[in-house]
Amino acid sequence: MVLSACDLGQSVVRSGDEILGFTAALLYLGTPTVISSVTPIPDDVAAHVMTGYHREIARGAQPAAALAIACEGQESASFLCFGSG
């Protein structure tokens, strides 16, 4: 799953060591891989990175490798690959 907007990759640890956040919830529900950002990203950067990411996925790259390639040279791209990417 790709969450290309906002900072949905952020999680909060609550008392009892529970991790709360949308990405954590998706992983808990069984989503094998989540690509999301941990800080706000400008729209033009998100569009550039997501275009590159999907191009690399179409070429057969694994999610983490595709994301790394797509983020090269994009200083403000704080996308992370969570799960089995």
PyMOL Python script that loads the backbone (N, CA, C, O; Angstrom):
from pymol import cmd

cmd.read_pdbstr("""\
ATOM      1  N   MET A   1       0.854  -1.162   0.000  1.00  0.00           N
ATOM      2  CA  MET A   1       0.000   0.000   0.000  1.00  0.00           C
ATOM      3  C   MET A   1       0.898   1.222   0.000  1.00  0.00           C
ATOM      4  O   MET A   1       1.917   1.255   0.690  1.00  0.00           O
ATOM      5  N   VAL A   2       0.521   2.215  -0.767  1.00  0.00           N
ATOM      6  CA  VAL A   2       1.270   3.469  -0.847  1.00  0.00           C
ATOM      7  C   VAL A   2       0.404   4.590  -0.310  1.00  0.00           C
ATOM      8  O   VAL A   2      -0.711   4.809  -0.781  1.00  0.00           O
ATOM      9  N   LEU A   3       0.929   5.299   0.683  1.00  0.00           N
ATOM     10  CA  LEU A   3       0.284   6.479   1.242  1.00  0.00           C
ATOM     11  C   LEU A   3       1.180   7.656   0.873  1.00  0.00           C
ATOM     12  O   LEU A   3       2.119   7.979   1.600  1.00  0.00           O
ATOM     13  N   SER A   4       0.889   8.294  -0.254  1.00  0.00           N
ATOM     14  CA  SER A   4       1.819   9.280  -0.800  1.00  0.00           C
ATOM     15  C   SER A   4       1.585  10.699  -0.298  1.00  0.00           C
ATOM     16  O   SER A   4       2.289  11.614  -0.725  1.00  0.00           O
ATOM     17  N   ALA A   5       0.634  10.911   0.580  1.00  0.00           N
ATOM     18  CA  ALA A   5       0.332  12.261   1.041  1.00  0.00           C
ATOM     19  C   ALA A   5       0.520  12.386   2.546  1.00  0.00           C
ATOM     20  O   ALA A   5       0.466  11.405   3.288  1.00  0.00           O
ATOM     21  N   CYS A   6       0.738  13.602   2.961  1.00  0.00           N
ATOM     22  CA  CYS A   6       0.835  13.951   4.382  1.00  0.00           C
ATOM     23  C   CYS A   6       1.984  13.239   5.077  1.00  0.00           C
ATOM     24  O   CYS A   6       2.994  12.894   4.462  1.00  0.00           O
ATOM     25  N   ASP A   7       1.804  13.034   6.359  1.00  0.00           N
ATOM     26  CA  ASP A   7       2.828  12.390   7.178  1.00  0.00           C
ATOM     27  C   ASP A   7       2.219  11.186   7.890  1.00  0.00           C
ATOM     28  O   ASP A   7       2.372  11.016   9.100  1.00  0.00           O
ATOM     29  N   LEU A   8       1.528  10.359   7.117  1.00  0.00           N
ATOM     30  CA  LEU A   8       0.818   9.210   7.680  1.00  0.00           C
ATOM     31  C   LEU A   8       1.744   8.119   8.205  1.00  0.00           C
ATOM     32  O   LEU A   8       1.282   7.180   8.853  1.00  0.00           O
ATOM     33  N   GLY A   9       3.030   8.228   7.938  1.00  0.00           N
ATOM     34  CA  GLY A   9       3.979   7.232   8.432  1.00  0.00           C
ATOM     35  C   GLY A   9       4.356   7.433   9.884  1.00  0.00           C
ATOM     36  O   GLY A   9       5.007   6.577  10.484  1.00  0.00           O
ATOM     37  N   GLN A  10       3.952   8.558  10.456  1.00  0.00           N
ATOM     38  CA  GLN A  10       4.287   8.810  11.855  1.00  0.00           C
ATOM     39  C   GLN A  10       3.520   7.868  12.761  1.00  0.00           C
ATOM     40  O   GLN A  10       2.358   7.543  12.518  1.00  0.00           O
ATOM     41  N   SER A  11       4.201   7.440  13.812  1.00  0.00           N
ATOM     42  CA  SER A  11       3.562   6.613  14.828  1.00  0.00           C
ATOM     43  C   SER A  11       3.841   7.215  16.189  1.00  0.00           C
ATOM     44  O   SER A  11       4.805   7.958  16.371  1.00  0.00           O
ATOM     45  N   VAL A  12       3.000   6.890  17.124  1.00  0.00           N
ATOM     46  CA  VAL A  12       3.144   7.359  18.497  1.00  0.00           C
ATOM     47  C   VAL A  12       3.175   6.135  19.391  1.00  0.00           C
ATOM     48  O   VAL A  12       2.376   5.216  19.213  1.00  0.00           O
ATOM     49  N   VAL A  13       4.094   6.113  20.359  1.00  0.00           N
ATOM     50  CA  VAL A  13       4.135   5.022  21.329  1.00  0.00           C
ATOM     51  C   VAL A  13       3.400   5.491  22.574  1.00  0.00           C
ATOM     52  O   VAL A  13       3.760   6.508  23.167  1.00  0.00           O
ATOM     53  N   ARG A  14       2.386   4.761  22.965  1.00  0.00           N
ATOM     54  CA  ARG A  14       1.573   5.086  24.141  1.00  0.00           C
ATOM     55  C   ARG A  14       1.985   4.199  25.306  1.00  0.00           C
ATOM     56  O   ARG A  14       2.749   3.248  25.139  1.00  0.00           O
ATOM     57  N   SER A  15       1.478   4.517  26.471  1.00  0.00           N
ATOM     58  CA  SER A  15       1.777   3.694  27.639  1.00  0.00           C
ATOM     59  C   SER A  15       1.387   2.254  27.353  1.00  0.00           C
ATOM     60  O   SER A  15       0.362   2.003  26.719  1.00  0.00           O
ATOM     61  N   GLY A  16       2.184   1.318  27.809  1.00  0.00           N
ATOM     62  CA  GLY A  16       1.965  -0.082  27.483  1.00  0.00           C
ATOM     63  C   GLY A  16       2.733  -0.479  26.235  1.00  0.00           C
ATOM     64  O   GLY A  16       2.591  -1.602  25.751  1.00  0.00           O
ATOM     65  N   ASP A  17       3.552   0.434  25.703  1.00  0.00           N
ATOM     66  CA  ASP A  17       4.384   0.193  24.527  1.00  0.00           C
ATOM     67  C   ASP A  17       3.590  -0.114  23.266  1.00  0.00           C
ATOM     68  O   ASP A  17       4.091  -0.800  22.375  1.00  0.00           O
ATOM     69  N   GLU A  18       2.362   0.381  23.176  1.00  0.00           N
ATOM     70  CA  GLU A  18       1.571   0.198  21.961  1.00  0.00           C
ATOM     71  C   GLU A  18       1.966   1.251  20.935  1.00  0.00           C
ATOM     72  O   GLU A  18       2.115   2.427  21.266  1.00  0.00           O
ATOM     73  N   ILE A  19       2.134   0.826  19.700  1.00  0.00           N
ATOM     74  CA  ILE A  19       2.425   1.754  18.619  1.00  0.00           C
ATOM     75  C   ILE A  19       1.120   2.074  17.916  1.00  0.00           C
ATOM     76  O   ILE A  19       0.419   1.183  17.437  1.00  0.00           O
ATOM     77  N   LEU A  20       0.802   3.373  17.861  1.00  0.00           N
ATOM     78  CA  LEU A  20      -0.436   3.816  17.235  1.00  0.00           C
ATOM     79  C   LEU A  20      -0.111   4.656  16.013  1.00  0.00           C
ATOM     80  O   LEU A  20       0.857   5.417  16.019  1.00  0.00           O
ATOM     81  N   GLY A  21      -0.886   4.529  15.002  1.00  0.00           N
ATOM     82  CA  GLY A  21      -0.717   5.290  13.770  1.00  0.00           C
ATOM     83  C   GLY A  21      -1.305   4.501  12.619  1.00  0.00           C
ATOM     84  O   GLY A  21      -1.504   3.290  12.724  1.00  0.00           O
ATOM     85  N   PHE A  22      -1.584   5.188  11.515  1.00  0.00           N
ATOM     86  CA  PHE A  22      -2.240   4.542  10.387  1.00  0.00           C
ATOM     87  C   PHE A  22      -1.366   3.450   9.775  1.00  0.00           C
ATOM     88  O   PHE A  22      -1.857   2.367   9.454  1.00  0.00           O
ATOM     89  N   THR A  23      -0.077   3.732   9.612  1.00  0.00           N
ATOM     90  CA  THR A  23       0.832   2.726   9.057  1.00  0.00           C
ATOM     91  C   THR A  23       0.882   1.496   9.956  1.00  0.00           C
ATOM     92  O   THR A  23       0.802   0.366   9.474  1.00  0.00           O
ATOM     93  N   ALA A  24       1.014   1.716  11.258  1.00  0.00           N
ATOM     94  CA  ALA A  24       1.051   0.598  12.203  1.00  0.00           C
ATOM     95  C   ALA A  24      -0.230  -0.218  12.140  1.00  0.00           C
ATOM     96  O   ALA A  24      -0.190  -1.446  12.218  1.00  0.00           O
ATOM     97  N   ALA A  25      -1.368   0.458  12.001  1.00  0.00           N
ATOM     98  CA  ALA A  25      -2.651  -0.241  11.909  1.00  0.00           C
ATOM     99  C   ALA A  25      -2.717  -1.102  10.654  1.00  0.00           C
ATOM    100  O   ALA A  25      -3.195  -2.235  10.702  1.00  0.00           O
ATOM    101  N   LEU A  26      -2.244  -0.572   9.536  1.00  0.00           N
ATOM    102  CA  LEU A  26      -2.250  -1.351   8.291  1.00  0.00           C
ATOM    103  C   LEU A  26      -1.368  -2.588   8.408  1.00  0.00           C
ATOM    104  O   LEU A  26      -1.756  -3.670   7.967  1.00  0.00           O
ATOM    105  N   LEU A  27      -0.193  -2.438   8.996  1.00  0.00           N
ATOM    106  CA  LEU A  27       0.695  -3.593   9.187  1.00  0.00           C
ATOM    107  C   LEU A  27       0.066  -4.619  10.117  1.00  0.00           C
ATOM    108  O   LEU A  27       0.142  -5.822   9.868  1.00  0.00           O
ATOM    109  N   TYR A  28      -0.554  -4.140  11.185  1.00  0.00           N
ATOM    110  CA  TYR A  28      -1.219  -5.027  12.137  1.00  0.00           C
ATOM    111  C   TYR A  28      -2.339  -5.819  11.457  1.00  0.00           C
ATOM    112  O   TYR A  28      -2.568  -6.982  11.789  1.00  0.00           O
ATOM    113  N   LEU A  29      -3.033  -5.192  10.510  1.00  0.00           N
ATOM    114  CA  LEU A  29      -4.141  -5.853   9.810  1.00  0.00           C
ATOM    115  C   LEU A  29      -3.671  -6.808   8.722  1.00  0.00           C
ATOM    116  O   LEU A  29      -4.486  -7.488   8.098  1.00  0.00           O
ATOM    117  N   GLY A  30      -2.357  -6.863   8.487  1.00  0.00           N
ATOM    118  CA  GLY A  30      -1.833  -7.832   7.537  1.00  0.00           C
ATOM    119  C   GLY A  30      -1.312  -7.276   6.227  1.00  0.00           C
ATOM    120  O   GLY A  30      -0.910  -8.045   5.353  1.00  0.00           O
ATOM    121  N   THR A  31      -1.308  -5.968   6.067  1.00  0.00           N
ATOM    122  CA  THR A  31      -0.738  -5.389   4.853  1.00  0.00           C
ATOM    123  C   THR A  31       0.754  -5.690   4.850  1.00  0.00           C
ATOM    124  O   THR A  31       1.449  -5.303   5.790  1.00  0.00           O
ATOM    125  N   PRO A  32       1.270  -6.363   3.833  1.00  0.00           N
ATOM    126  CA  PRO A  32       2.678  -6.778   3.883  1.00  0.00           C
ATOM    127  C   PRO A  32       3.676  -5.629   3.776  1.00  0.00           C
ATOM    128  O   PRO A  32       4.736  -5.677   4.401  1.00  0.00           O
ATOM    129  N   THR A  33       3.355  -4.598   2.996  1.00  0.00           N
ATOM    130  CA  THR A  33       4.277  -3.483   2.797  1.00  0.00           C
ATOM    131  C   THR A  33       3.494  -2.178   2.741  1.00  0.00           C
ATOM    132  O   THR A  33       2.471  -2.080   2.063  1.00  0.00           O
ATOM    133  N   VAL A  34       3.991  -1.178   3.462  1.00  0.00           N
ATOM    134  CA  VAL A  34       3.383   0.151   3.434  1.00  0.00           C
ATOM    135  C   VAL A  34       4.485   1.166   3.129  1.00  0.00           C
ATOM    136  O   VAL A  34       5.511   1.199   3.808  1.00  0.00           O
ATOM    137  N   ILE A  35       4.271   1.982   2.117  1.00  0.00           N
ATOM    138  CA  ILE A  35       5.159   3.089   1.791  1.00  0.00           C
ATOM    139  C   ILE A  35       4.456   4.343   2.277  1.00  0.00           C
ATOM    140  O   ILE A  35       3.346   4.641   1.837  1.00  0.00           O
ATOM    141  N   SER A  36       5.089   5.080   3.179  1.00  0.00           N
ATOM    142  CA  SER A  36       4.467   6.298   3.681  1.00  0.00           C
ATOM    143  C   SER A  36       5.535   7.292   4.127  1.00  0.00           C
ATOM    144  O   SER A  36       6.707   6.946   4.276  1.00  0.00           O
ATOM    145  N   SER A  37       5.108   8.515   4.332  1.00  0.00           N
ATOM    146  CA  SER A  37       6.009   9.592   4.715  1.00  0.00           C
ATOM    147  C   SER A  37       5.895   9.879   6.200  1.00  0.00           C
ATOM    148  O   SER A  37       4.827   9.729   6.792  1.00  0.00           O
ATOM    149  N   VAL A  38       7.002  10.294   6.797  1.00  0.00           N
ATOM    150  CA  VAL A  38       6.995  10.626   8.221  1.00  0.00           C
ATOM    151  C   VAL A  38       7.005  12.130   8.462  1.00  0.00           C
ATOM    152  O   VAL A  38       6.937  12.572   9.609  1.00  0.00           O
ATOM    153  N   THR A  39       7.090  12.922   7.392  1.00  0.00           N
ATOM    154  CA  THR A  39       7.001  14.380   7.490  1.00  0.00           C
ATOM    155  C   THR A  39       6.198  14.890   6.294  1.00  0.00           C
ATOM    156  O   THR A  39       6.072  14.189   5.290  1.00  0.00           O
ATOM    157  N   PRO A  40       5.660  16.092   6.395  1.00  0.00           N
ATOM    158  CA  PRO A  40       4.974  16.656   5.228  1.00  0.00           C
ATOM    159  C   PRO A  40       5.947  16.794   4.051  1.00  0.00           C
ATOM    160  O   PRO A  40       7.110  17.151   4.240  1.00  0.00           O
ATOM    161  N   ILE A  41       5.471  16.514   2.852  1.00  0.00           N
ATOM    162  CA  ILE A  41       6.294  16.570   1.649  1.00  0.00           C
ATOM    163  C   ILE A  41       5.602  17.471   0.631  1.00  0.00           C
ATOM    164  O   ILE A  41       4.393  17.360   0.430  1.00  0.00           O
ATOM    165  N   PRO A  42       6.357  18.364  -0.017  1.00  0.00           N
ATOM    166  CA  PRO A  42       5.739  19.208  -1.058  1.00  0.00           C
ATOM    167  C   PRO A  42       5.099  18.351  -2.161  1.00  0.00           C
ATOM    168  O   PRO A  42       5.610  17.285  -2.507  1.00  0.00           O
ATOM    169  N   ASP A  43       3.990  18.826  -2.698  1.00  0.00           N
ATOM    170  CA  ASP A  43       3.252  18.074  -3.716  1.00  0.00           C
ATOM    171  C   ASP A  43       4.107  17.701  -4.913  1.00  0.00           C
ATOM    172  O   ASP A  43       4.016  16.580  -5.412  1.00  0.00           O
ATOM    173  N   ASP A  44       4.943  18.635  -5.384  1.00  0.00           N
ATOM    174  CA  ASP A  44       5.746  18.345  -6.567  1.00  0.00           C
ATOM    175  C   ASP A  44       6.774  17.249  -6.293  1.00  0.00           C
ATOM    176  O   ASP A  44       7.071  16.441  -7.173  1.00  0.00           O
ATOM    177  N   VAL A  45       7.316  17.221  -5.079  1.00  0.00           N
ATOM    178  CA  VAL A  45       8.272  16.174  -4.711  1.00  0.00           C
ATOM    179  C   VAL A  45       7.559  14.829  -4.604  1.00  0.00           C
ATOM    180  O   VAL A  45       8.057  13.817  -5.097  1.00  0.00           O
ATOM    181  N   ALA A  46       6.389  14.820  -3.956  1.00  0.00           N
ATOM    182  CA  ALA A  46       5.622  13.572  -3.829  1.00  0.00           C
ATOM    183  C   ALA A  46       5.263  13.022  -5.209  1.00  0.00           C
ATOM    184  O   ALA A  46       5.375  11.818  -5.441  1.00  0.00           O
ATOM    185  N   ALA A  47       4.838  13.882  -6.118  1.00  0.00           N
ATOM    186  CA  ALA A  47       4.479  13.438  -7.472  1.00  0.00           C
ATOM    187  C   ALA A  47       5.698  12.852  -8.188  1.00  0.00           C
ATOM    188  O   ALA A  47       5.595  11.812  -8.839  1.00  0.00           O
ATOM    189  N   HIS A  48       6.846  13.513  -8.069  1.00  0.00           N
ATOM    190  CA  HIS A  48       8.068  13.027  -8.711  1.00  0.00           C
ATOM    191  C   HIS A  48       8.481  11.668  -8.147  1.00  0.00           C
ATOM    192  O   HIS A  48       8.785  10.744  -8.902  1.00  0.00           O
ATOM    193  N   VAL A  49       8.492  11.552  -6.823  1.00  0.00           N
ATOM    194  CA  VAL A  49       8.912  10.306  -6.179  1.00  0.00           C
ATOM    195  C   VAL A  49       7.940   9.173  -6.491  1.00  0.00           C
ATOM    196  O   VAL A  49       8.369   8.059  -6.790  1.00  0.00           O
ATOM    197  N   MET A  50       6.654   9.440  -6.426  1.00  0.00           N
ATOM    198  CA  MET A  50       5.676   8.376  -6.668  1.00  0.00           C
ATOM    199  C   MET A  50       5.695   7.918  -8.127  1.00  0.00           C
ATOM    200  O   MET A  50       5.486   6.736  -8.401  1.00  0.00           O
ATOM    201  N   THR A  51       5.940   8.828  -9.062  1.00  0.00           N
ATOM    202  CA  THR A  51       6.073   8.435 -10.473  1.00  0.00           C
ATOM    203  C   THR A  51       7.271   7.514 -10.640  1.00  0.00           C
ATOM    204  O   THR A  51       7.184   6.477 -11.298  1.00  0.00           O
ATOM    205  N   GLY A  52       8.391   7.902 -10.038  1.00  0.00           N
ATOM    206  CA  GLY A  52       9.592   7.066 -10.103  1.00  0.00           C
ATOM    207  C   GLY A  52       9.410   5.735  -9.399  1.00  0.00           C
ATOM    208  O   GLY A  52       9.869   4.702  -9.886  1.00  0.00           O
ATOM    209  N   TYR A  53       8.742   5.755  -8.256  1.00  0.00           N
ATOM    210  CA  TYR A  53       8.501   4.533  -7.495  1.00  0.00           C
ATOM    211  C   TYR A  53       7.694   3.533  -8.325  1.00  0.00           C
ATOM    212  O   TYR A  53       8.080   2.370  -8.449  1.00  0.00           O
ATOM    213  N   HIS A  54       6.588   3.983  -8.885  1.00  0.00           N
ATOM    214  CA  HIS A  54       5.738   3.081  -9.660  1.00  0.00           C
ATOM    215  C   HIS A  54       6.423   2.599 -10.940  1.00  0.00           C
ATOM    216  O   HIS A  54       6.194   1.476 -11.387  1.00  0.00           O
ATOM    217  N   ARG A  55       7.256   3.446 -11.518  1.00  0.00           N
ATOM    218  CA  ARG A  55       8.026   3.026 -12.696  1.00  0.00           C
ATOM    219  C   ARG A  55       8.968   1.877 -12.319  1.00  0.00           C
ATOM    220  O   ARG A  55       9.074   0.899 -13.059  1.00  0.00           O
ATOM    221  N   GLU A  56       9.647   1.986 -11.183  1.00  0.00           N
ATOM    222  CA  GLU A  56      10.565   0.934 -10.741  1.00  0.00           C
ATOM    223  C   GLU A  56       9.818  -0.349 -10.357  1.00  0.00           C
ATOM    224  O   GLU A  56      10.300  -1.448 -10.632  1.00  0.00           O
ATOM    225  N   ILE A  57       8.667  -0.218  -9.736  1.00  0.00           N
ATOM    226  CA  ILE A  57       7.843  -1.393  -9.402  1.00  0.00           C
ATOM    227  C   ILE A  57       7.438  -2.110 -10.692  1.00  0.00           C
ATOM    228  O   ILE A  57       7.482  -3.338 -10.761  1.00  0.00           O
ATOM    229  N   ALA A  58       7.042  -1.343 -11.711  1.00  0.00           N
ATOM    230  CA  ALA A  58       6.648  -1.941 -12.994  1.00  0.00           C
ATOM    231  C   ALA A  58       7.817  -2.665 -13.651  1.00  0.00           C
ATOM    232  O   ALA A  58       7.609  -3.611 -14.411  1.00  0.00           O
ATOM    233  N   ARG A  59       9.032  -2.237 -13.370  1.00  0.00           N
ATOM    234  CA  ARG A  59      10.229  -2.895 -13.901  1.00  0.00           C
ATOM    235  C   ARG A  59      10.614  -4.131 -13.097  1.00  0.00           C
ATOM    236  O   ARG A  59      11.531  -4.861 -13.474  1.00  0.00           O
ATOM    237  N   GLY A  60       9.908  -4.366 -11.983  1.00  0.00           N
ATOM    238  CA  GLY A  60      10.160  -5.566 -11.200  1.00  0.00           C
ATOM    239  C   GLY A  60      10.965  -5.371  -9.929  1.00  0.00           C
ATOM    240  O   GLY A  60      11.328  -6.350  -9.275  1.00  0.00           O
ATOM    241  N   ALA A  61      11.254  -4.124  -9.563  1.00  0.00           N
ATOM    242  CA  ALA A  61      12.011  -3.866  -8.336  1.00  0.00           C
ATOM    243  C   ALA A  61      11.167  -4.164  -7.105  1.00  0.00           C
ATOM    244  O   ALA A  61       9.943  -4.039  -7.132  1.00  0.00           O
ATOM    245  N   GLN A  62      11.826  -4.555  -6.040  1.00  0.00           N
ATOM    246  CA  GLN A  62      11.158  -4.728  -4.754  1.00  0.00           C
ATOM    247  C   GLN A  62      10.803  -3.339  -4.204  1.00  0.00           C
ATOM    248  O   GLN A  62      11.461  -2.363  -4.564  1.00  0.00           O
ATOM    249  N   PRO A  63       9.784  -3.223  -3.342  1.00  0.00           N
ATOM    250  CA  PRO A  63       9.340  -1.904  -2.881  1.00  0.00           C
ATOM    251  C   PRO A  63      10.443  -1.030  -2.266  1.00  0.00           C
ATOM    252  O   PRO A  63      10.544   0.148  -2.608  1.00  0.00           O
ATOM    253  N   ALA A  64      11.254  -1.571  -1.384  1.00  0.00           N
ATOM    254  CA  ALA A  64      12.291  -0.749  -0.742  1.00  0.00           C
ATOM    255  C   ALA A  64      13.316  -0.257  -1.753  1.00  0.00           C
ATOM    256  O   ALA A  64      13.740   0.897  -1.691  1.00  0.00           O
ATOM    257  N   ALA A  65      13.720  -1.120  -2.684  1.00  0.00           N
ATOM    258  CA  ALA A  65      14.684  -0.722  -3.714  1.00  0.00           C
ATOM    259  C   ALA A  65      14.074   0.314  -4.648  1.00  0.00           C
ATOM    260  O   ALA A  65      14.736   1.286  -5.012  1.00  0.00           O
ATOM    261  N   ALA A  66      12.829   0.116  -5.035  1.00  0.00           N
ATOM    262  CA  ALA A  66      12.146   1.072  -5.911  1.00  0.00           C
ATOM    263  C   ALA A  66      12.050   2.435  -5.238  1.00  0.00           C
ATOM    264  O   ALA A  66      12.256   3.464  -5.883  1.00  0.00           O
ATOM    265  N   LEU A  67      11.741   2.447  -3.958  1.00  0.00           N
ATOM    266  CA  LEU A  67      11.635   3.704  -3.220  1.00  0.00           C
ATOM    267  C   LEU A  67      12.992   4.393  -3.118  1.00  0.00           C
ATOM    268  O   LEU A  67      13.080   5.610  -3.281  1.00  0.00           O
ATOM    269  N   ALA A  68      14.031   3.643  -2.855  1.00  0.00           N
ATOM    270  CA  ALA A  68      15.376   4.223  -2.753  1.00  0.00           C
ATOM    271  C   ALA A  68      15.780   4.881  -4.068  1.00  0.00           C
ATOM    272  O   ALA A  68      16.328   5.983  -4.070  1.00  0.00           O
ATOM    273  N   ILE A  69      15.516   4.218  -5.170  1.00  0.00           N
ATOM    274  CA  ILE A  69      15.854   4.779  -6.476  1.00  0.00           C
ATOM    275  C   ILE A  69      15.031   6.041  -6.742  1.00  0.00           C
ATOM    276  O   ILE A  69      15.562   7.047  -7.211  1.00  0.00           O
ATOM    277  N   ALA A  70      13.747   5.981  -6.444  1.00  0.00           N
ATOM    278  CA  ALA A  70      12.853   7.110  -6.711  1.00  0.00           C
ATOM    279  C   ALA A  70      13.184   8.331  -5.860  1.00  0.00           C
ATOM    280  O   ALA A  70      12.943   9.461  -6.284  1.00  0.00           O
ATOM    281  N   CYS A  71      13.728   8.121  -4.678  1.00  0.00           N
ATOM    282  CA  CYS A  71      14.022   9.230  -3.764  1.00  0.00           C
ATOM    283  C   CYS A  71      15.401   9.852  -3.980  1.00  0.00           C
ATOM    284  O   CYS A  71      15.716  10.873  -3.369  1.00  0.00           O
ATOM    285  N   GLU A  72      16.219   9.257  -4.832  1.00  0.00           N
ATOM    286  CA  GLU A  72      17.561   9.796  -5.062  1.00  0.00           C
ATOM    287  C   GLU A  72      17.479  11.256  -5.501  1.00  0.00           C
ATOM    288  O   GLU A  72      16.743  11.599  -6.427  1.00  0.00           O
ATOM    289  N   GLY A  73      18.241  12.103  -4.827  1.00  0.00           N
ATOM    290  CA  GLY A  73      18.291  13.518  -5.165  1.00  0.00           C
ATOM    291  C   GLY A  73      17.130  14.344  -4.655  1.00  0.00           C
ATOM    292  O   GLY A  73      17.081  15.548  -4.908  1.00  0.00           O
ATOM    293  N   GLN A  74      16.208  13.745  -3.955  1.00  0.00           N
ATOM    294  CA  GLN A  74      15.045  14.466  -3.414  1.00  0.00           C
ATOM    295  C   GLN A  74      15.241  14.661  -1.914  1.00  0.00           C
ATOM    296  O   GLN A  74      14.824  13.822  -1.115  1.00  0.00           O
ATOM    297  N   GLU A  75      15.867  15.751  -1.539  1.00  0.00           N
ATOM    298  CA  GLU A  75      16.213  16.003  -0.137  1.00  0.00           C
ATOM    299  C   GLU A  75      15.003  16.026   0.797  1.00  0.00           C
ATOM    300  O   GLU A  75      15.112  15.610   1.951  1.00  0.00           O
ATOM    301  N   SER A  76      13.863  16.500   0.323  1.00  0.00           N
ATOM    302  CA  SER A  76      12.696  16.631   1.200  1.00  0.00           C
ATOM    303  C   SER A  76      11.766  15.422   1.148  1.00  0.00           C
ATOM    304  O   SER A  76      10.657  15.477   1.681  1.00  0.00           O
ATOM    305  N   ALA A  77      12.196  14.335   0.519  1.00  0.00           N
ATOM    306  CA  ALA A  77      11.357  13.137   0.431  1.00  0.00           C
ATOM    307  C   ALA A  77      11.652  12.237   1.619  1.00  0.00           C
ATOM    308  O   ALA A  77      12.699  11.591   1.666  1.00  0.00           O
ATOM    309  N   SER A  78      10.742  12.192   2.572  1.00  0.00           N
ATOM    310  CA  SER A  78      10.945  11.381   3.781  1.00  0.00           C
ATOM    311  C   SER A  78      10.088  10.130   3.756  1.00  0.00           C
ATOM    312  O   SER A  78       9.568   9.709   4.789  1.00  0.00           O
ATOM    313  N   PHE A  79       9.940   9.534   2.585  1.00  0.00           N
ATOM    314  CA  PHE A  79       9.183   8.291   2.467  1.00  0.00           C
ATOM    315  C   PHE A  79       9.982   7.145   3.049  1.00  0.00           C
ATOM    316  O   PHE A  79      11.205   7.094   2.912  1.00  0.00           O
ATOM    317  N   LEU A  80       9.296   6.239   3.692  1.00  0.00           N
ATOM    318  CA  LEU A  80       9.912   5.027   4.243  1.00  0.00           C
ATOM    319  C   LEU A  80       9.130   3.808   3.791  1.00  0.00           C
ATOM    320  O   LEU A  80       7.938   3.887   3.495  1.00  0.00           O
ATOM    321  N   CYS A  81       9.814   2.696   3.744  1.00  0.00           N
ATOM    322  CA  CYS A  81       9.189   1.418   3.416  1.00  0.00           C
ATOM    323  C   CYS A  81       9.043   0.636   4.702  1.00  0.00           C
ATOM    324  O   CYS A  81      10.039   0.304   5.344  1.00  0.00           O
ATOM    325  N   PHE A  82       7.825   0.342   5.084  1.00  0.00           N
ATOM    326  CA  PHE A  82       7.539  -0.438   6.300  1.00  0.00           C
ATOM    327  C   PHE A  82       7.095  -1.836   5.903  1.00  0.00           C
ATOM    328  O   PHE A  82       6.416  -1.999   4.889  1.00  0.00           O
ATOM    329  N   GLY A  83       7.453  -2.823   6.662  1.00  0.00           N
ATOM    330  CA  GLY A  83       7.009  -4.179   6.417  1.00  0.00           C
ATOM    331  C   GLY A  83       8.022  -4.968   5.637  1.00  0.00           C
ATOM    332  O   GLY A  83       9.227  -4.783   5.806  1.00  0.00           O
ATOM    333  N   SER A  84       7.547  -5.842   4.786  1.00  0.00           N
ATOM    334  CA  SER A  84       8.414  -6.782   4.069  1.00  0.00           C
ATOM    335  C   SER A  84       8.744  -6.286   2.672  1.00  0.00           C
ATOM    336  O   SER A  84       8.522  -6.992   1.688  1.00  0.00           O
ATOM    337  N   GLY A  85       9.267  -5.085   2.585  1.00  0.00           N
ATOM    338  CA  GLY A  85       9.545  -4.466   1.303  1.00  0.00           C
ATOM    339  C   GLY A  85      10.806  -4.896   0.695  1.00  0.00           C
ATOM    340  O   GLY A  85      11.153  -4.440  -0.394  1.00  0.00           O
TER     341      GLY A  85
END
""", "prot")
cmd.dss("prot")
cmd.show_as("cartoon", "prot")
cmd.util.cbc("prot")
cmd.orient("prot")
